């Protein structure tokens, strides 16, 4: 099932700046081949539901490799069964 998702991953206990960890997560997302757009509070991603869930797991695994012991995730999904619609098309519909 195709979905659009908003993924926010916050490594905890690593100090006030999480930028080095976000760069690592960004690299994992870019390597996934999924359509993704970062924003100040997370990343919008579109693709198959199972692929996005697997990507979230890979992001968490990468943080674990970096020694992060605790991670806070939010993952919000939106699906539409009556037609396929990209994130760009959704934005254009309200412009």
Helices and strands as residue ranges (DSSP letters): E 2-12, H 19-31, E 35-39, E 42-48, H 49-65, E 70-79, H 87-93
